[in-house]
C-alpha cells in the first residue's frame, strides 16, 4: 500500500482555511471597511499558515540544509517533524496531544470567544451611540485586535513558519495603527468622557497591577 504523502493536500488547505475563517467571521462580524481590512489581513495569515501545513512546507525546504546537518536522524519532510517547536525540543510524543498544542488550542479558542463577546458589546454600544465600556472593554480598549493577535500566536506555537513569523509583526503594527485611529475618532466623538475611559483601561492587554474598573458612560 502506497504511503500517503505528507504534503500536497491543497484541498485540506482550502477546507481548513474556510473552517477557521468561517468561525472567525461568525465571531467578528465585520461591517465597515476597517473591519474587512482587519479580517482580510488575518485571512492572509491563515491561508499562508495552512498552505505550509498541508500544501508545501516552504519553511522546512528553506531550512532543510541546516536542519539536516544539525539533526540528521529526523525525516524533516514528514508531517510530524514540521511541528518545529515540538521537534526541536526533542519531544517524541504525538505533537497534536502535546503541551504546546494544548496551549495553542486554549489561545485559539480563547481568542475566538473574546472576538464574539467583544463584538456583542461593541455592536450594542455603537447602536446606542455610546462608548463600549463593559465586558472585555472594561479592561482593554481594543479586545478584538487583541483576540486576533492571540489567535495568531496560538497558531504559530503549534506550526511556526517563516512567512507567518514575518507577517505577524506587520499585522501587529497594522492593528496598532487602526487602534490609534479609532481612539482619535472616539476622542473627537466623546471628548472628556473618552479621556476618562482611556485613563482607566490599557490598549491591548489588561493591567495586572493597579487596574481600574470600567468607567460608566454618562
Secondary structure, 3 states (H helix, E strand, C coil): CCCCCCCCCHHHHHHHHHHHHHHHHHHHCCCCHHHHHHHHHHHHHHHHHHHHHHHCCHHHHHHHHHHHHHCCCCCCCCCHHHCHHHHHCCCCCCHHHCHHHHHHHHHHHHHHHHHHHHHHHHHHHHHCCCCCCCHHHHCECCHHHHHHHHHHHHHHHHCCCHHHHHHHHHHHHHHHHHHHHHHHHHHHHHCHHHHHHHHCCECCCCCCCCCCCCCCCC
